[in-house]
């Protein structure tokens, strides 16, 4: 019952993101300022990232092994989410802005 409760309330995701948030934001700021890293795949915080790229107004990257048909990741866009495109359909905000 405990495991079901934890999964229902997304506790593992929330904890993993909370532990990685500062590292992810620092990495995103670097990518947004300078472009992608030398490798297109690396660990940041507790996430194995791939498809690391600078985008207008920020940076985005996918998390490895997140889905069979769809892949998921993070975007750091301080001004807010851009309109949907053919490649990326939706952005969700995991936590409230500071």
Secondary structure, DSSP 4 states (H G I P E B T S, - for coil): -HHHHHHHTTHHHHHHHHHHHHHHHHHHHHHHHH---SSSEEEETTEEEEEEEEETTEEEEEETT--SSS--EEEEETT-PPPP-SS------SS---
